[in-house]
Amino acid sequence: MIFPCEKAVWHYLPQIRADLAITLVKTGMSQSQAAKKLDVTPAAISQYIHKKRGMQSPKSDAYHAEILAAVQQICAGTTPVTLHRMVCNCCQIMQKEANEAEVLCSATSSPATTQQ
């Protein structure tokens, strides 16, 4: 049995990170800067860019819009909580597009998950 969180960690988050990394670098940010912003290694950013990590599958316009909004926020110096919410939104969009019966988590809709 695969737990819902496992699916998010193994399938959705690598794709989201890859899309964020690729889009950040396209804005002119260096791979090293993108790595710091996403809290990953520069090697991970390189692997995302060269499609060695983060399975690339077709995604909707809504997903791409959320990625672009997240990149704009990252470039503007967003807080970790805001970035967390944006990544959760992307994950939820991917879940809905995969026709999953229910969204795996409700982190973005529950006020109890806001970090203090």
C-alpha positions in Angstrom: 0.0 0.0 0.0 1.2 3.5 -0.9 0.3 6.1 1.6 -0.9 9.4 0.2 2.1 11.4 1.5 4.5 8.9 -0.2 2.8 9.6 -3.5 3.2 13.3 -3.0 6.9 13.0 -2.0 7.9 10.5 -4.7 5.8 11.8 -7.6 4.6 15.4 -7.2 7.2 17.2 -5.2 10.1 16.3 -7.6 8.1 17.6 -10.5 7.2 20.8 -8.7 10.8 21.3 -7.7 12.0 20.7 -11.2 9.5 23.1 -12.7 10.5 25.8 -10.1 14.2 25.2 -10.7 13.9 25.4 -14.5 11.7 28.5 -14.4 14.0 30.2 -11.8 17.0 29.7 -14.0 15.1 30.9 -17.1 14.5 34.2 -15.2 18.3 34.7 -15.2 18.9 33.3 -11.7 22.1 31.2 -11.4 21.8 27.5 -10.5 23.6 28.2 -7.3 21.1 31.0 -6.3 18.1 28.8 -7.3 19.5 26.0 -5.1 19.7 28.4 -2.2 16.1 29.6 -2.7 14.7 26.1 -3.0 17.0 24.7 -0.2 18.5 22.0 -2.5 22.0 21.4 -3.8 23.3 23.0 -7.0 23.7 19.5 -8.3 20.0 18.9 -7.8 19.2 22.0 -9.8 21.4 20.8 -12.6 19.7 17.4 -12.6 16.3 19.1 -12.7 17.4 21.3 -15.7 18.8 18.3 -17.6 15.6 16.2 -16.8 17.5 13.6 -14.7 15.2 14.3 -11.7 11.6 15.3 -11.5 9.7 13.2 -14.1 8.3 15.6 -16.6 4.7 15.0 -17.6 2.2 17.3 -19.3 0.7 19.9 -16.9 -2.3 22.2 -17.1 -2.3 26.0 -17.6 -3.5 26.3 -14.0 -0.4 24.4 -12.8 1.9 26.5 -15.0 0.3 29.7 -13.7 0.9 28.6 -10.1 4.5 27.8 -10.9 5.0 31.3 -12.5 3.4 32.9 -9.4 5.6 30.9 -7.1 8.7 31.9 -9.1 7.7 35.6 -8.9 7.3 35.3 -5.2 10.6 33.5 -4.8 12.4 36.2 -6.8 10.7 38.9 -4.7 11.9 37.2 -1.5 8.9 35.3 -0.2 8.7 33.7 3.2 9.1 30.0 3.7 5.4 29.7 4.8 4.2 31.4 1.5 6.4 29.1 -0.6 5.1 26.1 1.3 1.5 27.1 0.5 2.3 27.7 -3.2 4.0 24.3 -3.5 1.0 22.7 -1.8 -1.3 24.4 -4.3 0.7 23.0 -7.1 0.6 19.5 -5.5 -3.2 19.8 -5.1 -3.6 20.8 -8.8 -1.5 17.8 -9.9 -3.6 15.5 -7.7 -6.9 16.8 -9.2 -5.5 16.5 -12.7 -4.6 12.9 -11.9 -8.2 12.3 -11.1 -7.5 11.1 -7.6 -10.6 10.5 -5.6 -9.7 13.1 -3.0 -6.9 15.6 -2.4 -4.1 13.9 -0.4 -3.7 16.6 2.2 -5.4 19.8 3.2 -2.3 21.7 4.3 -3.3 24.9 2.4 -6.8 25.0 3.6 -6.3 24.3 7.3 -5.3 27.2 9.6 -3.8 24.7 12.0 -0.9 24.0 9.7 0.3 27.6 9.7 3.7 27.8 11.3 4.1 30.2 14.2 
